Amino acid sequence: MNALRIGIAGLGTVGVSTVQVIEQHKELLAKRAGRPIKIVAVSARSRTLDRGIDISSYRWCDDSAEMADADDIDLVIELIGGSDGIAKVLAEKALAAGKHIVTANKALIAHHGTALAEIAEKSGAAIYCEAAVAGGIPILKALREGLAGNQISRVYGILNGTCNYILTEMRDTGRTFDDVLLEAQKLGYAEADPTFDVDGIDTAHKLAILSAISFGTKVDFEGIYVEGIREIAPIDIEFAEELGFGIKLLGIASKNGDEIEQRVHACMVPIDAPINHVEGSFNAVVADGDFVVSVLHEGRGAGGGPTASAVIADVIDIARGHRVPLFGIPATELEAVPTRGMNHHKGAYYVRFNVVDESGVLADIARALTDHKVSMESVLQRSRDPNQIVPVVMTLHETEEAAMRRAVDQISKIGAVVEPPVVIRIEEF
Ligand SMILES: NC(=O)c1ccc[n+]([C@@H]2O[C@H](COP(=O)([O-])OP(=O)(O)OC[C@H]3O[C@@H](n4cnc5c(N)ncnc54)[C@H](OP(=O)(O)O)[C@@H]3O)[C@@H](O)[C@H]2O)c1
């Protein structure tokens, strides 16, 4: 059978590993795909940079977009990154020309996934992005195919290894967020600009994709409520443990009637919950389905090898002629479902205030909660020396987010309350 001819755009961490898998497993992949898989052309910014691999037998494209028009390329692997710019141009042009696209680019799919899937369906090309969500974990295939018999009611996970690493280190060493982030940057675990990771944006990109596949809805990145982990202090991790919880940055999407809820924020999860045992830079995704009940997938969410592993799985599917729409159902049938605003979210909460320990403060706090019909489950206070600043921690019974916010605002205005409060949502899994 004819070889599947590939162009690889982007030869960074993932691009180089992808070349290595294709060359090192040439025979294995040919058997699995039923035909040879052959790299024809490559592209990156610098032609001369030593990447530790031999690219001399591949054609060099100065402009990646050339691959979209090349007659000798059947499939373009896009490993450049970015939601717009060259990655988008290349994907659009290649798909319109009937060439298949495999990408690891979550930002591209989170922002333009529905439109790209529509272009692909018109031209008959395939687009897959297994590597875009949770790196080496084959979660998109699992949701689209392995769990295809289920109505998915909720999908959630640890989708950013950098955040999970930072939170794990903070818990194990008692160090602050800033301290651990700095060290992670020095060790190369975190980007020089960590914004996308620690502010939850990267997790939200991945959640947007998971959510569209799980619920058959149009990708709605803008509808996601996003918070990061900068506000988490070591003392919150200590209190969490005292209360029987661990702290994780989760992306959570659920379907409630005609609405979906999509949110990314730090969560307190029961210490015994399987997701709490996902440590360090590992990722995990849990899908709740009506017949399967619950499935957890765990593994490496980033790094050249694991990500290339997912890229190659998509390439083999395409080589075999196996076609499934990017989001499980045709893009034209994806529903535009309203996202439930965070104010309507219902859940339990952990709230920490730093207060000057003077008489009457707890009574004032209790009054604010009563005023907004919010009910307290427990309260913890560390020290009772008069006039010292002490943390007061409350857990609140399930309530609507808007009511919790109003109560917390009122409490923040009490004279003895210094510093803005820290609020962490409690999840029961
Ligand atoms: N790294 C991971 O662990 C991981 C995990 C999951 C998904 N991803 C996704 O995979 C994609 C690639 O990530 P990466 O970590 O491999 O990135 P990277 O190491 O920064 O590599 C990016 C590559 O794109 C090339 N490039 C940049 N601008 C270009 C342009 N205008 N035209 C042609 N080539 C251009 C760069 O060329 P030069 O080398 O010449 O500068 C480089 O080879 C991203 O979408 C990322 O989100 C990465």
Ligand as a Chemical Component Dictionary entry (heavy atoms), coordinates in Angstrom:
data_LIG
# 
_chem_comp.id                   LIG 
_chem_comp.type                 NON-POLYMER 
_chem_comp.pdbx_formal_charge   0 
_chem_comp.three_letter_code    LIG 
# 
loop_
_chem_comp_atom.comp_id 
_chem_comp_atom.atom_id 
_chem_comp_atom.alt_atom_id 
_chem_comp_atom.type_symbol 
_chem_comp_atom.charge 
_chem_comp_atom.model_Cartn_x 
_chem_comp_atom.model_Cartn_y 
_chem_comp_atom.model_Cartn_z 
_chem_comp_atom.pdbx_ordinal 
LIG N1  N1  N 0  6.008  20.454 25.119 1  
LIG C1  C1  C 0  5.042  19.696 25.591 2  
LIG O1  O1  O 0  5.229  18.947 26.537 3  
LIG C2  C2  C 0  3.671  19.755 24.953 4  
LIG C3  C3  C 0  2.657  18.908 25.459 5  
LIG C4  C4  C 0  1.407  18.918 24.852 6  
LIG C5  C5  C 0  1.176  19.773 23.794 7  
LIG N2  N2  N 1  2.171  20.610 23.357 8  
LIG C6  C6  C 0  1.866  21.492 22.224 9  
LIG O2  O2  O 0  2.700  21.105 21.130 10 
LIG C7  C7  C 0  3.003  22.247 20.352 11 
LIG C8  C8  C 0  4.514  22.373 20.238 12 
LIG O3  O3  O 0  5.058  22.486 21.529 13 
LIG P1  P1  P 0  6.624  22.379 21.811 14 
LIG O4  O4  O 0  6.777  22.281 23.266 15 
LIG O5  O5  O -1 7.226  21.365 20.952 16 
LIG O6  O6  O 0  7.089  23.835 21.346 17 
LIG P2  P2  P 0  8.566  24.366 21.060 18 
LIG O7  O7  O 0  9.579  23.460 21.664 19 
LIG O8  O8  O 0  8.569  25.796 21.409 20 
LIG O9  O9  O 0  8.681  24.203 19.458 21 
LIG C9  C9  C 0  7.981  25.019 18.573 22 
LIG C10 C10 C 0  8.543  24.791 17.193 23 
LIG O10 O10 O 0  7.825  25.614 16.282 24 
LIG C11 C11 C 0  8.757  26.287 15.448 25 
LIG N3  N3  N 0  8.195  27.563 15.031 26 
LIG C12 C12 C 0  7.871  28.632 15.769 27 
LIG N4  N4  N 0  7.378  29.617 14.993 28 
LIG C13 C13 C 0  7.377  29.124 13.735 29 
LIG C14 C14 C 0  7.012  29.659 12.497 30 
LIG N5  N5  N 0  6.505  30.890 12.385 31 
LIG N6  N6  N 0  7.141  28.886 11.392 32 
LIG C15 C15 C 0  7.655  27.632 11.484 33 
LIG N7  N7  N 0  8.028  27.069 12.648 34 
LIG C16 C16 C 0  7.896  27.821 13.757 35 
LIG C17 C17 C 0  10.011 26.471 16.288 36 
LIG O11 O11 O 0  11.113 26.665 15.429 37 
LIG P3  P3  P 0  12.626 26.802 16.011 38 
LIG O12 O12 O 0  12.928 25.494 16.679 39 
LIG O13 O13 O 0  13.453 26.990 14.797 40 
LIG O14 O14 O 0  12.591 27.965 16.918 41 
LIG C18 C18 C 0  10.030 25.152 17.057 42 
LIG O15 O15 O 0  10.696 24.179 16.311 43 
LIG C19 C19 C 0  2.325  23.431 21.050 44 
LIG O16 O16 O 0  1.048  23.638 20.483 45 
LIG C20 C20 C 0  2.165  22.949 22.476 46 
LIG O17 O17 O 0  1.107  23.563 23.152 47 
LIG C21 C21 C 0  3.405  20.610 23.914 48 
# 
loop_
_chem_comp_bond.comp_id 
_chem_comp_bond.atom_id_1 
_chem_comp_bond.atom_id_2 
_chem_comp_bond.value_order 
_chem_comp_bond.pdbx_ordinal 
LIG N1  C1  SING 1  
LIG C1  O1  DOUB 2  
LIG C1  C2  SING 3  
LIG C2  C3  SING 4  
LIG C2  C21 DOUB 5  
LIG C3  C4  DOUB 6  
LIG C4  C5  SING 7  
LIG C5  N2  DOUB 8  
LIG N2  C6  SING 9  
LIG N2  C21 SING 10 
LIG C6  O2  SING 11 
LIG C6  C20 SING 12 
LIG O2  C7  SING 13 
LIG C7  C8  SING 14 
LIG C7  C19 SING 15 
LIG C8  O3  SING 16 
LIG O3  P1  SING 17 
LIG P1  O4  DOUB 18 
LIG P1  O5  SING 19 
LIG P1  O6  SING 20 
LIG O6  P2  SING 21 
LIG P2  O7  DOUB 22 
LIG P2  O8  SING 23 
LIG P2  O9  SING 24 
LIG O9  C9  SING 25 
LIG C9  C10 SING 26 
LIG C10 O10 SING 27 
LIG C10 C18 SING 28 
LIG O10 C11 SING 29 
LIG C11 N3  SING 30 
LIG C11 C17 SING 31 
LIG N3  C12 SING 32 
LIG N3  C16 SING 33 
LIG C12 N4  DOUB 34 
LIG N4  C13 SING 35 
LIG C13 C14 SING 36 
LIG C13 C16 DOUB 37 
LIG C14 N5  SING 38 
LIG C14 N6  DOUB 39 
LIG N6  C15 SING 40 
LIG C15 N7  DOUB 41 
LIG N7  C16 SING 42 
LIG C17 O11 SING 43 
LIG C17 C18 SING 44 
LIG O11 P3  SING 45 
LIG P3  O12 DOUB 46 
LIG P3  O13 SING 47 
LIG P3  O14 SING 48 
LIG C18 O15 SING 49 
LIG C19 O16 SING 50 
LIG C19 C20 SING 51 
LIG C20 O17 SING 52 
# 
